[in-house]
């Protein structure tokens, strides 16, 4: 589902939801990179960016009365 949202946001530029989709997609990428067996070692910067993304999404959903 996230892949479809990302595709739609790329086709419909300049919509506010575009930023939300990119934030979610980056979180999904980080989760997949860390959870699957690999040589990737998560850094403090990765954690900080993940937390900032989550806080941004929560703020935006609250701002637009989505929760």
Residue, then its C-alpha position, 0 to 999 in steps of 0.5 A: x500500500x505504501x508503494x502505491x501511495x508513493x507512486x501517486x505522490x510522485x505523479x501528483x506533485x505539490x500536494x501536502x500528503x507527498x511529504x508524509x508519504x516520503x517520511x513513511x517510505x524512509x521509515x520503512x526503508x530504515x526498518x527493513x535495513x535494520x531488521x533483515x540480516x545484513x551488515x548494516x549497523x544502525x547509527x545514532x543519526x539513523x535513530x534521530x532521523x527516524x524519531x524526527x520523522x515520527x514526530x513530524x508525522x504525528x504533528x501533521x496528523x494532529x494539525x490536520x485533525x486526522x487523529 
